[in-house]
Amino acid sequence: MARWGLVIVAVYVAVALFTPLLLAAGVLPDPNAGLDNPIYSAPSLQHWCGTDRLGRDVCVRTLQGSGVALQVVLLAVALALVIGVPLGMVSGYLGGGVDRLLVLLMDTLYTLPVLLLSVVLAFLLGRGIPNAAAALCVVYVPQYFRVVRNQTAQVKAELFVEAAKSLGAGPVWILRRYLLRNVITSVPVLLTLNAADAVLVLGGLGFLGLGLPETVPEWGSDLNLALAAVPTGIWWTALYPGLAMFVLVLGLSFLGEGLEAWVSSSGRDASD
C-alpha cells in the first residue's frame, strides 16, 4: 500500500508543480476565465472535462486545485508538527503543573469535532491559504501532542536518560539529543493520516464557502457550485473535483497505512 500511496502522491505533486508552468506558458487556459466558453458544456476535445456554470474549464480547475490542496494541507500539518511535538516533549518530560495544564488544554481541543472547530476558526480568521492552514493546524496539534507526550513520559525513565542527567546534561540537551529521535518514530505515520483527513476538511470548508477566496480554484467550492447542476444531468462538474479529492485521500491513506505497518514490523524486529 505504501508503494501505491507514494505513486499517487507523487503524481499529485507533479501535477501541482507543472500546472502553473503550463498556465504561464499559455498551454492551459486561465482557470477563472470562462466568458468565451459555453456554460455547462459537456466533455469534448476542446474541454476534456467540460465547463461549469460560469464557462470555466473543469479540467484546468481540477488540476490547479491539486496544487492548492497540497499547499494548504502541507502547511497545516507542518505547523501542527512544529507546535505539537515540542509541546508534547516538554509536557511529558517536565510533568507536574505544566503537564496538567497542557493536557487539559489539548484534551479540550481534542474533544471538539474536527469540522466544527475548523469552521469556527475559518470564520474568525477569514478566507485565504494561510488562514485555512491555520484553521486546520489547530485541529491537529492535540494529536501530535498526545502521541509525543506519552512516548516522552515512557522514554524519560530509560537508563540512558538517567545517565545523561547524572553527567550534568540539562533538560534542553536531553530533549534535543536523546528524546527527540526516540519519540519521533510514529510522527510520519500520523502526519500522512492527518494530511488525508485535512484534504477532506479543506473540501468541507470550501463547500461551506469558508475555505479559500473565490478566485482560487478549490475542489470543495467547485463541488458546491456543481450541487445544483447534478439533478439536471450535468455530472461532469461534480465528478472530476470529487474524484480528484477521493484519489488524493486514498493515496495519503495508503501511504500512512504502509508506513504504520513498516514501523510496527521494524519495532517487532528490533525487540526480537
FENSUL-V232780 format. One record per residue. PHI is phi in radians with two decimals (none if undefined). PSI is psi in radians with two decimals (* if undefined). D_CENTER is the distance of its C-alpha to the mean C-alpha in Angstrom with 1 decimal. Layout:
BEGIN
phi:psi:d_center
PHI:PSI:D_CENTER
PHI:PSI:D_CENTER
END
This chain:
BEGIN
phi:psi:d_center
none:-0.60:18.9
-1.10:-0.66:17.3
-1.14:-0.81:19.4
-1.08:-0.74:18.4
-1.09:-0.70:14.7
-1.14:-0.69:15.3
-1.13:-0.78:17.4
-1.10:-0.81:15.1
-1.13:-0.67:12.2
-1.10:-0.66:15.2
-1.12:-0.75:16.5
-1.15:-0.67:13.5
-1.11:-0.73:13.5
-1.10:-0.73:17.3
-1.09:-0.73:17.1
-1.13:-0.57:14.9
-1.39:-0.69:17.5
-1.54:-0.43:20.6
-1.06:-0.82:20.2
-1.06:-0.60:20.8
-1.16:-0.73:23.8
-1.19:-0.60:25.2
-1.17:-0.75:25.0
-1.15:-0.56:26.7
-1.41:-0.13:29.3
1.45:0.12:30.1
-1.22:-0.67:29.4
-1.88:2.53:26.9
-1.30:2.85:27.8
-1.08:2.20:26.1
-1.16:-0.30:23.4
-1.75:-0.05:24.8
-1.67:2.18:28.5
-2.59:0.11:30.1
-1.17:-0.50:33.6
-1.54:-0.05:35.3
-1.87:2.63:33.8
-1.22:2.54:34.9
-1.39:2.58:32.6
0.88:0.73:31.2
-1.33:2.32:32.6
-1.19:2.77:32.1
-0.94:2.34:30.5
-2.63:-3.12:33.1
-1.16:-0.52:33.7
-1.35:-0.72:33.2
-2.23:1.73:29.9
-1.04:-0.60:28.4
-1.93:0.20:26.0
1.43:-3.03:28.4
-2.18:2.80:28.1
-1.66:-2.88:26.9
-1.27:-0.20:29.1
-1.82:0.11:29.1
1.42:0.15:30.0
-1.43:2.55:26.8
-1.24:2.08:25.9
-1.17:-0.65:23.2
-1.11:-0.82:22.6
-1.14:-0.71:22.0
-1.15:-0.64:19.7
-1.18:-0.72:17.6
-1.13:-0.79:17.6
-1.22:-0.50:16.7
-1.09:-0.43:13.9
-1.10:-0.82:12.2
-1.13:-0.69:12.3
-1.12:-0.78:11.3
-1.10:-0.76:8.0
-1.15:-0.68:7.3
-1.04:-0.90:8.7
-1.13:-0.80:7.0
-1.17:-0.79:3.3
-1.13:-0.70:5.5
-1.14:-0.70:7.7
-1.15:-0.85:6.1
-1.24:-0.54:5.6
-1.16:-0.76:8.8
-1.11:-0.73:10.5
-1.10:-0.66:10.0
-1.16:-0.79:11.3
-1.15:-0.58:14.1
-1.52:-0.80:15.1
-1.24:-0.70:14.8
-1.15:-0.89:16.5
-1.07:-0.71:19.6
-1.11:-0.70:20.1
-1.14:-0.69:20.1
-1.16:-0.78:22.5
-1.12:-0.75:24.8
-1.13:-0.80:24.9
-1.20:-0.55:25.7
-1.42:-0.76:28.2
-1.36:-0.73:30.1
1.16:-2.77:30.2
1.16:-2.53:32.7
-1.18:-0.62:32.1
-1.08:-0.77:29.0
-1.11:-0.80:27.4
-1.11:-0.70:28.5
-1.15:-0.80:27.3
-1.18:-0.69:23.7
-1.11:-0.72:23.6
-1.09:-0.77:24.9
-1.13:-0.81:22.4
-1.22:-0.65:19.3
-1.14:-0.61:20.9
-1.11:-0.78:21.4
-1.16:-0.65:17.8
-1.19:-0.53:16.9
-1.34:-0.30:19.5
-1.33:2.45:18.2
-1.02:2.42:16.5
-1.04:-0.89:12.7
-1.16:-0.69:13.3
-1.11:-0.79:16.6
-1.12:-0.70:15.4
-1.13:-0.71:12.7
-1.10:-0.77:15.5
-1.11:-0.79:18.0
-1.17:-0.72:16.0
-1.12:-0.64:15.2
-1.15:-0.68:18.9
-1.30:-0.66:20.1
-1.45:-0.48:18.2
1.67:3.10:18.8
-1.59:2.48:17.1
2.67:2.75:15.5
-1.11:-0.85:12.5
-1.10:-0.66:13.1
-1.18:-0.73:13.8
-1.12:-0.69:10.8
-1.12:-0.70:8.6
-1.14:-0.69:11.3
-1.11:-0.67:11.3
-1.32:-0.59:7.9
-1.04:-0.80:8.8
-1.06:-0.54:12.0
-1.17:-0.64:10.7
-1.72:-0.19:9.3
-0.99:-0.80:12.2
-1.04:-0.53:14.7
-1.19:-0.79:13.2
-1.13:-0.70:13.5
-1.04:-0.82:16.7
-1.13:-0.78:18.3
-1.12:-0.87:17.7
-1.21:-0.65:18.9
-1.12:-0.77:21.7
-1.14:-0.72:23.2
-1.21:-0.64:23.3
-1.12:-0.71:24.8
-1.09:-0.54:27.4
-1.37:-0.77:28.4
-1.26:-0.53:28.6
-1.15:-0.27:30.5
-1.54:-0.02:33.4
-1.23:2.78:33.8
-1.15:-0.62:37.0
-1.18:-0.50:35.6
-1.26:-0.73:34.0
-1.10:-0.65:37.4
-1.15:-0.69:39.1
-1.12:-0.68:37.0
-1.11:-0.75:38.0
-1.14:-0.43:41.6
-1.52:0.02:41.6
1.70:0.18:40.5
-1.21:2.39:36.8
-1.46:2.97:35.0
-1.03:-0.73:31.8
-1.11:-0.75:29.7
-1.13:-0.73:31.2
-1.16:-0.75:30.6
-1.10:-0.76:27.0
-1.37:-0.65:26.2
-1.57:-0.65:28.6
-1.97:-0.68:28.8
-1.49:-0.65:26.0
-1.01:-0.85:22.8
-1.23:-0.29:23.3
-1.60:-0.40:24.2
-1.81:-0.11:21.3
-1.56:-0.06:18.4
-1.13:-0.65:18.9
-1.55:-0.08:16.7
-1.15:-0.74:13.7
-1.01:-0.63:12.4
-1.11:-0.84:12.6
-1.12:-0.60:10.6
-1.11:-0.81:7.9
-1.18:-0.69:7.6
-1.19:-0.66:8.1
-1.16:-0.62:5.6
-1.11:-0.72:2.9
-1.09:-0.75:5.8
-1.18:-0.63:6.4
-1.15:-0.56:3.9
-1.07:-0.75:5.5
-1.19:-0.72:8.6
-1.15:-0.71:8.6
-1.09:-0.72:8.3
-1.08:-0.67:10.9
-1.13:-0.71:12.9
-1.12:-0.74:13.1
-1.14:-0.64:14.3
-1.12:-0.60:16.6
-1.49:-0.05:18.1
1.40:0.39:18.6
-2.05:0.12:16.6
-1.53:-1.57:13.7
-2.01:2.86:14.9
-1.04:2.74:18.6
-1.12:-0.41:20.6
-1.37:-0.17:21.3
-1.72:2.08:17.7
-1.09:2.23:17.1
-2.58:2.40:14.3
-1.09:-0.73:14.2
-1.12:-0.77:14.4
-1.18:-0.61:17.3
-1.15:-0.64:19.0
-1.15:-0.63:19.0
-1.12:-0.74:20.6
-1.16:-0.55:23.2
-1.39:-0.21:23.8
-1.06:-0.72:24.5
-1.29:-0.38:28.1
-1.56:-0.39:28.9
-1.04:-0.76:28.0
-1.10:-0.34:31.2
-1.56:0.08:33.3
1.65:0.07:32.4
-1.58:1.58:30.0
-1.59:-0.41:27.3
-1.24:-0.46:25.8
-1.23:-0.39:24.0
-1.77:-0.51:21.8
-1.14:-0.88:21.8
-1.25:-0.78:20.0
-1.09:-0.72:17.0
-1.13:-0.71:16.6
-1.16:-0.69:17.3
-1.10:-0.75:14.8
-1.12:-0.75:11.9
-1.09:-0.79:13.6
-1.18:-0.68:14.0
-1.13:-0.77:10.5
-1.09:-0.71:9.4
-1.11:-0.77:12.7
-1.11:-0.78:12.3
-1.14:-0.65:9.2
-1.16:-0.75:11.2
-1.03:-0.77:14.3
-1.11:-0.73:13.1
-1.16:-0.75:12.2
-1.14:-0.69:15.5
-1.13:-0.73:17.4
-1.12:-0.68:16.4
-1.12:-0.75:17.3
-1.12:-0.68:20.6
-1.18:-0.74:21.3
-1.12:-0.71:20.9
-1.13:-0.76:23.0
-1.16:-0.65:25.7
-1.14:-0.67:25.8
-1.14:-0.70:26.4
-1.18:-0.67:29.1
-1.13:-0.69:30.7
-1.15:-0.68:30.8
-1.21:-0.57:32.4
-1.22:*:35.0
END
